[in-house]
Amino acid sequence: MAPAMVSALPVVSRELRVRRVQNWVLLGLMYGFFYMSRYNFSAVQAAIAEQFGWTHADFAWVVKAGTFVYGWAVFLNGPLADRMGGKRAILIGAAGAAVFNFLFGLCHLLLRQPAVMEGGQVVTPAEIAMGMSNSTALATFTVLWACNFYFQSFGALSIVKINAAWFHITERGKFAGIFGIMIQTGRTLAFMAGPAILRLLPWQYVFWIPAAILAAMFIIIYLGVENSPKDAGFDEFDTGDETPEEAREQASLGFVLRKVFARRAPWIIALSSMCIGMVRNAVDHWFPRYIHGVFHIPAKSLATFAPYQVASFLMPVAAILGGLAAGNASDRLFGSRRAPVIFIAFIGQAACLLLLRGSLYSAWSACATLILVSFFIQSAHSLVGGAASMDFGGRKAVATAAGLFDGAQYLAGAIVSDLLGRVLTSQVDPARPGAEFLYWPLVPLPFALLGALLISRLWHARPGRGGH
């Protein structure tokens, strides 16, 4: 894959700049609330787990089901979003995510009497209502969360589908970093607002409030977002990501599939994305449970435990800075090449996981390391999920490319959740509560190193006409 010149940025009028800012700000807000309604369970799962008597493996089942369904859904829905358009796809996703967050909250009706737990072990099982057993109640949670994640899968596909038509290839690295600000806002809301809501209201409101916000955003997106500059009344915008031959072709299913699946680069990026998913999901879904297990902080008290609060606030800030730094470095220092920056990010992830292993019993040191690893995770994720999918998919196949890359990452999330659930449950020692988390950073470590090796194969690959 030889280097190629990236086409020059066309003149962008002030009116077009203003209109596309409106477009991506509204989309960014919507996707931020997608994140809030996706990570809210991980933020307050300790409260639900305590009431229902769940083990690490039980919690992993719910997370694994969601990430597994998401992984396959984005893979299958990518071509669908390319055909129907990003705006319609994100409205479908918002409606479904709102409904299933609401239904997930209704699961509080399944509990008649909470479980009694000591040292991570169930002393008295929960008493389940409606004639259900503990296993059928867990299955209900699992199915509803998987359905939520199916509709969540339309979010990323829709965002890149719409934005690929509004941004030139030379702007996408920087844009991916800026757009990450909006995404991390939703993640912050999940991990900070979730425990805060839990102090004032029962846990079901952590799901009902995001559902209501998604319903409101549905109306705002319907009224304020368009698929392309042409749909908003502007001239066709040349994004510089197609050859003349590709520009003349219709966006048929065959064209879309050939552009994404018949080339080497997208598959290497997809495998690299799996490695990002191993690290990202191991950190994001499990760090509240680590705080709860190792430092014995009740779920309702997370909102007042200073190291958790600092980490919950600064992890998204570090992720934002990582996305901005990676995007600008890719565009300015490496001529829109993504692989060198992603390689550096993987090495940073590996180093942070080793640091985390050595500081697990120091709340402040561990939280500082979690903040740093968030910088490197988002550095890689923003380029793979944002810039690379637009670069290597182009306007006509961007959702399919995003589905391949994002799907690979979430399928990896299902794998790592299963691994962590099994490993941590097997290592629980009632005499040493929380000792099982010594294995937590070691599970994703090999994948950070493998990701660096894989992405190095695309060190010189450039997006644009003739470059991929």
Kinemage of the C-alpha trace (Angstrom):
@kinemage 1
@onewidth
@group {chain A} dominant
@subgroup {mainchain}
@vectorlist {calphas} color= white
{ca met a 1} P 0.000 0.000 0.000
{ca ala a 2} L 2.013 2.932 -1.252
{ca pro a 3} L 1.737 6.480 0.091
{ca ala a 4} L -0.401 8.850 -1.914
{ca met a 5} L -1.084 12.534 -2.049
{ca val a 6} L -4.200 13.604 -0.147
{ca ser a 7} L -6.480 15.879 -2.180
{ca ala a 8} L -6.583 19.537 -1.190
{ca leu a 9} L -9.372 20.917 0.963
{ca pro a 10} L -11.999 22.672 -1.194
{ca val a 11} L -13.218 26.165 -0.328
{ca val a 12} L -15.832 25.980 2.439
{ca ser a 13} L -18.230 28.925 2.671
{ca arg a 14} L -19.107 30.520 5.987
{ca glu a 15} L -22.718 29.385 5.602
{ca leu a 16} L -21.652 25.774 5.093
{ca arg a 17} L -19.332 25.932 8.100
{ca val a 18} L -22.120 27.233 10.318
{ca arg a 19} L -24.584 24.621 9.073
{ca arg a 20} L -22.233 21.704 9.549
{ca val a 21} L -21.383 22.882 13.066
{ca gln a 22} L -25.096 22.711 13.847
{ca asn a 23} L -25.203 19.242 12.334
{ca trp a 24} L -22.320 17.705 14.251
{ca val a 25} L -23.069 19.445 17.566
{ca leu a 26} L -26.590 18.001 17.594
{ca leu a 27} L -25.266 14.610 16.516
{ca gly a 28} L -22.578 14.820 19.176
{ca leu a 29} L -25.136 15.543 21.873
{ca met a 30} L -27.271 12.651 20.707
{ca tyr a 31} L -24.357 10.231 20.714
{ca gly a 32} L -23.275 11.517 24.120
{ca phe a 33} L -26.675 10.474 25.466
{ca phe a 34} L -26.299 7.134 23.677
{ca tyr a 35} L -23.180 6.653 25.810
{ca met a 36} L -25.039 7.731 28.953
{ca ser a 37} L -27.695 5.092 28.268
{ca arg a 38} L -25.017 2.482 27.470
{ca tyr a 39} L -22.626 2.877 30.435
{ca asn a 40} L -25.264 3.657 33.067
{ca phe a 41} L -25.513 -0.023 33.959
{ca ser a 42} L -21.758 -0.352 34.528
{ca ala a 43} L -21.814 2.811 36.676
{ca val a 44} L -24.415 1.470 39.131
{ca gln a 45} L -24.175 -2.291 38.651
{ca ala a 46} L -22.848 -2.767 42.185
{ca ala a 47} L -26.186 -1.605 43.591
{ca ile a 48} L -28.143 -3.991 41.357
{ca ala a 49} L -25.667 -6.841 41.979
{ca glu a 50} L -25.948 -6.426 45.757
{ca gln a 51} L -29.752 -6.535 45.664
{ca phe a 52} L -29.991 -9.541 43.348
{ca gly a 53} L -26.925 -11.393 44.695
{ca trp a 54} L -24.920 -11.406 41.472
{ca thr a 55} L -21.366 -12.696 41.192
{ca his a 56} L -18.708 -11.246 38.877
{ca ala a 57} L -19.712 -13.880 36.325
{ca asp a 58} L -23.394 -12.882 36.556
{ca phe a 59} L -22.534 -9.247 35.906
{ca ala a 60} L -20.308 -10.366 33.033
{ca trp a 61} L -23.250 -12.211 31.440
{ca val a 62} L -25.247 -8.988 31.108
{ca val a 63} L -22.281 -6.983 29.792
{ca lys a 64} L -21.222 -9.801 27.475
{ca ala a 65} L -24.697 -10.122 25.981
{ca gly a 66} L -24.834 -6.411 25.249
{ca thr a 67} L -21.393 -6.155 23.693
{ca phe a 68} L -21.850 -9.382 21.705
{ca val a 69} L -25.149 -8.229 20.200
{ca tyr a 70} L -23.692 -4.783 19.518
{ca gly a 71} L -20.702 -6.309 17.766
{ca trp a 72} L -22.811 -8.349 15.357
{ca ala a 73} L -25.445 -5.642 14.968
{ca val a 74} L -23.043 -2.956 13.740
{ca phe a 75} L -21.495 -5.473 11.371
{ca leu a 76} L -24.901 -6.324 9.871
{ca asn a 77} L -26.467 -2.867 10.122
{ca gly a 78} L -23.568 -1.038 8.452
{ca pro a 79} L -24.745 -1.777 4.895
{ca leu a 80} L -28.312 -1.018 6.028
{ca ala a 81} L -27.306 2.434 7.317
{ca asp a 82} L -25.408 3.099 4.083
{ca arg a 83} L -28.632 2.371 2.197
{ca met a 84} L -31.196 4.149 4.406
{ca gly a 85} L -29.056 7.144 5.394
{ca gly a 86} L -27.575 8.165 8.715
{ca lys a 87} L -30.429 10.370 9.929
{ca arg a 88} L -33.056 7.662 9.691
{ca ala a 89} L -30.691 5.140 11.263
{ca ile a 90} L -29.889 7.280 14.313
{ca leu a 91} L -33.575 8.005 14.906
{ca ile a 92} L -34.293 4.259 14.905
{ca gly a 93} L -31.434 3.723 17.352
{ca ala a 94} L -32.558 6.496 19.709
{ca ala a 95} L -36.142 5.243 19.817
{ca gly a 96} L -35.110 1.663 20.558
{ca ala a 97} L -32.491 2.593 23.170
{ca ala a 98} L -35.040 4.782 24.980
{ca val a 99} L -37.620 1.987 25.089
{ca phe a 100} L -35.227 -0.673 26.386
{ca asn a 101} L -33.614 1.588 28.987
{ca phe a 102} L -37.118 2.222 30.305
{ca leu a 103} L -37.905 -1.515 30.345
{ca phe a 104} L -34.573 -2.299 32.026
{ca gly a 105} L -35.537 0.079 34.827
{ca leu a 106} L -38.844 -1.743 35.221
{ca cys a 107} L -36.866 -4.817 36.310
{ca his a 108} L -36.897 -3.399 39.840
{ca leu a 109} L -40.355 -4.988 40.007
{ca leu a 110} L -38.718 -8.419 39.871
{ca leu a 111} L -37.247 -8.084 43.369
{ca arg a 112} L -39.350 -8.932 46.435
{ca gln a 113} L -36.535 -9.193 49.007
{ca pro a 114} L -32.843 -8.216 48.462
{ca ala a 115} L -30.036 -10.730 48.873
{ca val a 116} L -27.631 -10.667 51.810
{ca met a 117} L -23.948 -10.773 50.805
{ca glu a 118} L -20.692 -10.953 52.772
{ca gly a 119} L -17.172 -10.915 51.322
{ca gly a 120} L -18.479 -11.175 47.768
{ca gln a 121} L -20.461 -14.337 48.603
{ca val a 122} L -24.247 -14.695 48.825
{ca val a 123} L -25.376 -15.524 52.387
{ca thr a 124} L -29.119 -15.276 51.767
{ca pro a 125} L -30.381 -15.407 48.164
{ca ala a 126} L -32.677 -12.707 46.842
{ca glu a 127} L -36.398 -13.398 46.835
{ca ile a 128} L -37.629 -12.915 43.271
{ca ala a 129} L -41.183 -11.831 42.442
{ca met a 130} L -43.571 -12.823 39.619
{ca gly a 131} L -42.816 -16.530 39.987
{ca met a 132} L -39.295 -16.112 38.603
{ca ser a 133} L -36.076 -17.678 39.836
{ca asn a 134} L -32.729 -15.917 40.207
{ca ser a 135} L -31.602 -17.342 36.862
{ca thr a 136} L -34.721 -16.227 34.962
{ca ala a 137} L -34.458 -12.761 36.501
{ca leu a 138} L -30.837 -12.540 35.358
{ca ala a 139} L -31.914 -13.751 31.906
{ca thr a 140} L -34.520 -10.976 31.766
{ca phe a 141} L -31.903 -8.334 32.544
{ca thr a 142} L -29.608 -9.891 29.965
{ca val a 143} L -32.153 -9.951 27.141
{ca leu a 144} L -33.284 -6.372 27.747
{ca trp a 145} L -29.695 -5.117 27.860
{ca ala a 146} L -28.880 -6.980 24.662
{ca cys a 147} L -31.885 -5.337 22.974
{ca asn a 148} L -30.701 -1.933 24.175
{ca phe a 149} L -27.301 -2.585 22.640
{ca tyr a 150} L -28.856 -3.655 19.355
{ca phe a 151} L -30.386 -0.216 18.969
{ca gln a 152} L -27.253 1.445 20.387
{ca ser a 153} L -25.421 -0.046 17.402
{ca phe a 154} L -27.107 2.417 15.038
{ca gly a 155} L -25.397 5.345 16.786
{ca ala a 156} L -21.798 5.107 15.600
{ca leu a 157} L -22.836 3.978 12.111
{ca ser a 158} L -25.145 6.944 11.722
{ca ile a 159} L -22.658 9.489 13.007
{ca val a 160} L -19.869 8.556 10.610
{ca lys a 161} L -22.319 8.105 7.736
{ca ile a 162} L -23.585 11.659 8.094
{ca asn a 163} L -20.269 13.305 8.921
{ca ala a 164} L -18.424 11.643 6.045
{ca ala a 165} L -20.544 13.760 3.700
{ca trp a 166} L -19.800 17.005 5.563
{ca phe a 167} L -16.024 16.817 6.173
{ca his a 168} L -13.059 16.635 3.796
{ca ile a 169} L -10.534 13.871 4.282
{ca thr a 170} L -7.855 16.333 5.509
{ca glu a 171} L -10.151 17.504 8.338
{ca arg a 172} L -11.242 14.160 9.694
{ca gly a 173} L -8.426 13.432 12.119
{ca lys a 174} L -8.942 16.748 13.910
{ca phe a 175} L -12.693 16.375 13.682
{ca ala a 176} L -12.579 12.892 15.226
{ca gly a 177} L -10.825 14.395 18.252
{ca ile a 178} L -13.304 17.255 18.591
{ca phe a 179} L -16.248 14.923 18.205
{ca gly a 180} L -14.814 12.802 21.011
{ca ile a 181} L -15.550 15.692 23.376
{ca met a 182} L -19.259 15.191 22.826
{ca ile a 183} L -18.981 11.416 23.265
{ca gln a 184} L -17.017 11.649 26.494
{ca thr a 185} L -19.602 14.036 27.911
{ca gly a 186} L -22.087 11.183 27.803
{ca arg a 187} L -19.623 8.817 29.426
{ca thr a 188} L -19.033 11.367 32.204
{ca leu a 189} L -22.770 11.678 32.756
{ca ala a 190} L -23.069 7.908 33.115
{ca phe a 191} L -20.284 7.433 35.657
{ca met a 192} L -20.837 10.640 37.655
{ca ala a 193} L -24.567 11.274 37.362
{ca gly a 194} L -25.418 7.583 37.840
{ca pro a 195} L -24.119 7.326 41.437
{ca ala a 196} L -25.461 10.833 42.159
{ca ile a 197} L -28.949 9.792 41.031
{ca leu a 198} L -28.576 6.656 43.148
{ca arg a 199} L -28.136 8.777 46.281
{ca leu a 200} L -31.463 10.514 45.682
{ca leu a 201} L -33.591 7.982 43.812
{ca pro a 202} L -33.884 4.197 43.347
{ca trp a 203} L -31.575 2.600 40.752
{ca gln a 204} L -34.264 2.370 38.064
{ca tyr a 205} L -34.113 6.154 37.570
{ca val a 206} L -30.533 5.772 36.324
{ca phe a 207} L -32.182 4.167 33.271
{ca trp a 208} L -35.429 6.131 33.097
{ca ile a 209} L -33.791 9.566 33.013
{ca pro a 210} L -31.522 8.765 30.001
{ca ala a 211} L -34.553 7.206 28.266
{ca ala a 212} L -36.457 10.489 28.618
{ca ile a 213} L -33.472 12.477 27.311
{ca leu a 214} L -33.161 10.221 24.252
{ca ala a 215} L -36.845 10.752 23.508
{ca ala a 216} L -36.342 14.533 23.566
{ca met a 217} L -33.225 14.275 21.385
{ca phe a 218} L -35.194 12.236 18.840
{ca ile a 219} L -37.307 15.317 18.107
{ca ile a 220} L -34.284 17.646 18.017
{ca ile a 221} L -32.379 15.458 15.545
{ca tyr a 222} L -35.458 15.028 13.362
{ca leu a 223} L -35.773 18.804 13.045
{ca gly a 224} L -32.137 19.937 13.054
{ca val a 225} L -29.919 17.395 11.233
{ca glu a 226} L -29.506 16.576 7.529
{ca asn a 227} L -27.651 13.699 5.867
{ca ser a 228} L -25.493 15.862 3.580
{ca pro a 229} L -24.838 19.473 2.508
{ca lys a 230} L -26.957 18.805 -0.564
{ca asp a 231} L -29.919 17.809 1.613
{ca ala a 232} L -29.463 21.078 3.537
{ca gly a 233} L -29.633 23.162 0.339
{ca phe a 234} L -25.915 23.502 -0.463
{ca asp a 235} L -23.920 22.379 -3.491
{ca glu a 236} L -22.369 18.890 -3.517
{ca phe a 237} L -19.274 18.841 -1.243
{ca asp a 238} L -16.179 17.034 -2.494
{ca thr a 239} L -14.760 15.096 0.454
{ca gly a 240} L -11.735 13.752 -1.445
{ca asp a 241} L -12.163 10.115 -0.443
{ca glu a 242} L -13.116 8.554 -3.781
{ca thr a 243} L -11.358 7.893 -7.035
{ca pro a 244} L -13.121 9.250 -10.158
{ca glu a 245} L -14.249 5.708 -10.927
{ca glu a 246} L -15.722 5.237 -7.438
{ca ala a 247} L -17.478 8.602 -7.630
{ca arg a 248} L -19.308 7.496 -10.785
{ca glu a 249} L -20.494 4.205 -9.267
{ca gln a 250} L -23.833 3.851 -7.554
{ca ala a 251} L -23.790 2.951 -3.869
{ca ser a 252} L -25.022 -0.579 -4.517
{ca leu a 253} L -24.607 -3.336 -1.954
{ca gly a 254} L -21.935 -4.934 -4.144
{ca phe a 255} L -19.959 -1.700 -4.398
{ca val a 256} L -20.141 -1.129 -0.638
{ca leu a 257} L -19.045 -4.677 0.210
{ca arg a 258} L -16.155 -4.632 -2.295
{ca lys a 259} L -14.868 -1.291 -1.035
{ca val a 260} L -14.698 -2.480 2.556
{ca phe a 261} L -14.200 -6.262 2.514
{ca ala a 262} L -12.102 -6.847 -0.612
{ca arg a 263} L -9.027 -4.971 0.612
{ca arg a 264} L -6.318 -5.758 3.131
{ca ala a 265} L -6.272 -2.477 5.106
{ca pro a 266} L -9.828 -2.606 6.537
{ca trp a 267} L -9.266 -6.123 7.880
{ca ile a 268} L -6.047 -5.123 9.650
{ca ile a 269} L -7.835 -2.109 11.132
{ca ala a 270} L -10.684 -4.388 12.260
{ca leu a 271} L -8.265 -6.737 14.040
{ca ser a 272} L -6.573 -3.746 15.649
{ca ser a 273} L -9.995 -2.496 16.715
{ca met a 274} L -10.600 -5.831 18.453
{ca cys a 275} L -7.472 -5.218 20.489
{ca ile a 276} L -8.689 -1.739 21.423
{ca gly a 277} L -11.960 -3.342 22.482
{ca met a 278} L -10.180 -5.779 24.772
{ca val a 279} L -8.522 -2.954 26.679
{ca arg a 280} L -11.358 -0.426 26.488
{ca asn a 281} L -14.103 -2.755 27.717
{ca ala a 282} L -11.912 -4.240 30.435
{ca val a 283} L -11.397 -0.729 31.821
{ca asp a 284} L -14.718 0.994 31.193
{ca his a 285} L -17.114 -1.693 32.378
{ca trp a 286} L -15.063 -3.007 35.278
{ca phe a 287} L -13.392 -0.080 37.029
{ca pro a 288} L -16.458 0.806 39.189
{ca arg a 289} L -16.664 -2.840 40.282
{ca tyr a 290} L -12.924 -2.736 41.074
{ca ile a 291} L -13.407 0.333 43.294
{ca his a 292} L -16.363 -1.318 44.997
{ca gly a 293} L -14.588 -4.653 45.489
{ca val a 294} L -11.089 -3.592 46.538
{ca phe a 295} L -11.905 -0.529 48.648
{ca his a 296} L -15.301 -1.812 49.898
{ca ile a 297} L -17.216 1.282 48.831
{ca pro a 298} L -20.999 0.763 48.723
{ca ala a 299} L -22.618 1.687 45.410
{ca lys a 300} L -24.423 4.696 46.868
{ca ser a 301} L -21.167 5.993 48.374
{ca leu a 302} L -19.269 6.084 45.062
{ca ala a 303} L -20.677 9.582 44.560
{ca thr a 304} L -18.710 10.742 47.626
{ca phe a 305} L -15.549 8.617 47.275
{ca ala a 306} L -13.007 11.172 46.093
{ca pro a 307} L -10.684 8.917 44.020
{ca tyr a 308} L -13.675 7.498 42.105
{ca gln a 309} L -15.132 10.949 41.498
{ca val a 310} L -11.808 12.343 40.299
{ca ala a 311} L -11.278 9.357 38.003
{ca ser a 312} L -14.855 9.509 36.667
{ca phe a 313} L -14.396 13.172 35.790
{ca leu a 314} L -10.811 13.110 34.538
{ca met a 315} L -10.957 9.837 32.563
{ca pro a 316} L -13.269 11.470 29.974
{ca val a 317} L -11.158 14.649 30.049
{ca ala a 318} L -8.037 12.589 29.358
{ca ala a 319} L -9.909 10.733 26.618
{ca ile a 320} L -10.885 14.039 25.013
{ca leu a 321} L -7.280 15.212 25.116
{ca gly a 322} L -6.163 11.870 23.705
{ca gly a 323} L -8.582 12.128 20.792
{ca leu a 324} L -7.560 15.721 20.044
{ca ala a 325} L -3.855 14.917 20.304
{ca ala a 326} L -4.156 11.813 18.130
{ca gly a 327} L -6.234 13.527 15.463
{ca asn a 328} L -3.939 16.523 15.163
{ca ala a 329} L -0.814 14.368 15.223
{ca ser a 330} L -2.244 12.165 12.490
{ca asp a 331} L -3.238 15.072 10.239
{ca arg a 332} L -0.281 17.378 10.857
{ca leu a 333} L 2.701 15.226 11.787
{ca phe a 334} L 1.988 12.097 9.756
{ca gly a 335} L 0.212 13.494 6.683
{ca ser a 336} L -3.191 11.942 7.586
{ca arg a 337} L -1.618 8.541 8.261
{ca arg a 338} L -3.455 6.936 11.189
{ca ala a 339} L -1.318 3.858 11.938
{ca pro a 340} L 1.734 5.525 13.575
{ca val a 341} L -0.426 7.326 16.115
{ca ile a 342} L -2.491 4.211 16.856
{ca phe a 343} L 0.737 2.221 17.338
{ca ile a 344} L 1.990 4.730 19.930
{ca ala a 345} L -1.400 4.588 21.672
{ca phe a 346} L -1.230 0.789 21.982
{ca ile a 347} L 2.222 0.966 23.562
{ca gly a 348} L 0.864 3.553 26.006
{ca gln a 349} L -2.042 1.242 26.903
{ca ala a 350} L 0.312 -1.649 27.627
{ca ala a 351} L 2.507 0.492 29.880
{ca cys a 352} L -0.525 1.775 31.793
{ca leu a 353} L -1.900 -1.719 32.382
{ca leu a 354} L 1.418 -2.725 33.931
{ca leu a 355} L 1.337 0.397 36.114
{ca leu a 356} L -2.230 -0.402 37.154
{ca arg a 357} L -1.207 -3.905 38.214
{ca gly a 358} L 1.407 -2.407 40.508
{ca ser a 359} L -0.867 0.197 42.104
{ca leu a 360} L -4.151 -1.683 42.619
{ca tyr a 361} L -4.258 -1.193 46.387
{ca ser a 362} L -3.605 2.548 46.265
{ca ala a 363} L -6.863 4.228 45.282
{ca trp a 364} L -5.272 7.489 44.165
{ca ser a 365} L -2.432 5.852 42.221
{ca ala a 366} L -4.767 3.406 40.519
{ca cys a 367} L -7.203 6.163 39.570
{ca ala a 368} L -4.356 8.272 38.181
{ca thr a 369} L -3.320 5.315 36.036
{ca leu a 370} L -6.932 4.830 34.858
{ca ile a 371} L -6.952 8.471 33.779
{ca leu a 372} L -3.745 7.977 31.806
{ca val a 373} L -4.888 4.763 30.118
{ca ser a 374} L -8.081 6.559 29.030
{ca phe a 375} L -5.887 9.014 27.115
{ca phe a 376} L -4.280 6.208 25.121
{ca ile a 377} L -7.476 4.196 24.618
{ca gln a 378} L -9.300 7.154 23.101
{ca ser a 379} L -6.255 8.140 21.040
{ca ala a 380} L -6.561 4.828 19.224
{ca his a 381} L -10.353 4.578 19.278
{ca ser a 382} L -11.014 8.052 17.866
{ca leu a 383} L -8.834 7.361 14.832
{ca val a 384} L -10.189 3.869 14.200
{ca gly a 385} L -13.849 4.625 14.897
{ca gly a 386} L -13.929 8.153 13.510
{ca ala a 387} L -11.263 8.934 10.935
{ca ala a 388} L -10.334 5.494 9.581
{ca ser a 389} L -13.909 4.409 8.881
{ca met a 390} L -14.509 7.584 6.869
{ca asp a 391} L -11.111 7.308 5.162
{ca phe a 392} L -11.330 3.693 4.095
{ca gly a 393} L -15.073 3.499 3.544
{ca gly a 394} L -15.683 6.793 1.781
{ca arg a 395} L -19.051 8.504 1.752
{ca lys a 396} L -20.844 5.562 0.146
{ca ala a 397} L -19.472 2.769 2.340
{ca val a 398} L -18.555 4.564 5.556
{ca ala a 399} L -21.254 2.930 7.707
{ca thr a 400} L -20.201 -0.513 6.499
{ca ala a 401} L -16.571 0.263 7.371
{ca ala a 402} L -17.624 1.625 10.762
{ca gly a 403} L -19.686 -1.519 11.317
{ca leu a 404} L -16.676 -3.719 10.635
{ca phe a 405} L -14.357 -1.702 12.902
{ca asp a 406} L -16.842 -1.014 15.695
{ca gly a 407} L -18.287 -4.514 15.526
{ca ala a 408} L -14.847 -6.046 15.923
{ca gln a 409} L -14.272 -3.889 18.988
{ca tyr a 410} L -17.510 -4.875 20.683
{ca leu a 411} L -17.173 -8.556 19.887
{ca ala a 412} L -13.824 -8.283 21.629
{ca gly a 413} L -15.658 -6.609 24.501
{ca ala a 414} L -17.884 -9.681 24.835
{ca ile a 415} L -14.812 -11.932 24.896
{ca val a 416} L -12.965 -9.913 27.512
{ca ser a 417} L -16.087 -9.595 29.685
{ca asp a 418} L -16.466 -13.362 29.665
{ca leu a 419} L -12.783 -13.858 30.457
{ca leu a 420} L -12.853 -11.355 33.313
{ca gly a 421} L -16.082 -12.756 34.721
{ca arg a 422} L -14.681 -16.276 34.800
{ca val a 423} L -11.214 -15.326 36.066
{ca leu a 424} L -12.399 -12.968 38.801
{ca thr a 425} L -15.157 -15.289 40.025
{ca ser a 426} L -12.701 -18.182 40.225
{ca gln a 427} L -10.294 -16.107 42.315
{ca val a 428} L -12.776 -14.742 44.884
{ca asp a 429} L -11.493 -15.363 48.411
{ca pro a 430} L -13.924 -14.449 51.245
{ca ala a 431} L -10.929 -13.981 53.562
{ca arg a 432} L -9.418 -11.393 51.176
{ca pro a 433} L -12.275 -9.432 49.556
{ca gly a 434} L -11.195 -7.791 46.302
{ca ala a 435} L -7.979 -9.820 45.922
{ca glu a 436} L -9.285 -11.249 42.643
{ca phe a 437} L -8.728 -7.869 40.956
{ca leu a 438} L -4.982 -8.504 40.914
{ca tyr a 439} L -5.736 -10.386 37.672
{ca trp a 440} L -7.853 -7.584 36.183
{ca pro a 441} L -5.136 -5.588 34.337
{ca leu a 442} L -3.334 -8.721 33.128
{ca val a 443} L -6.210 -10.083 31.016
{ca pro a 444} L -6.194 -7.268 28.385
{ca leu a 445} L -2.408 -6.647 28.460
{ca pro a 446} L -1.418 -9.119 25.687
{ca phe a 447} L -3.983 -7.571 23.356
{ca ala a 448} L -2.510 -4.081 23.685
{ca leu a 449} L 0.825 -5.497 22.502
{ca leu a 450} L -0.820 -7.498 19.715
{ca gly a 451} L -2.654 -4.378 18.544
{ca ala a 452} L 0.611 -2.476 18.228
{ca leu a 453} L 2.065 -5.294 16.118
{ca leu a 454} L -0.971 -5.454 13.835
{ca ile a 455} L -1.349 -1.735 13.154
{ca ser a 456} L 2.360 -1.408 12.396
{ca arg a 457} L 1.591 -3.295 9.160
{ca leu a 458} L -0.179 -0.146 7.906
{ca trp a 459} L 2.537 2.304 8.970
{ca his a 460} L 2.755 3.968 5.550
{ca ala a 461} L -0.899 3.658 4.479
{ca arg a 462} L -2.606 6.938 3.587
{ca pro a 463} L -6.289 7.596 2.931
{ca gly a 464} L -7.562 9.396 -0.098
{ca arg a 465} L -7.556 8.853 -3.825
{ca gly a 466} L -5.220 6.057 -4.692
{ca gly a 467} L -3.877 5.695 -1.166
{ca his a 468} L -5.826 2.637 -0.089
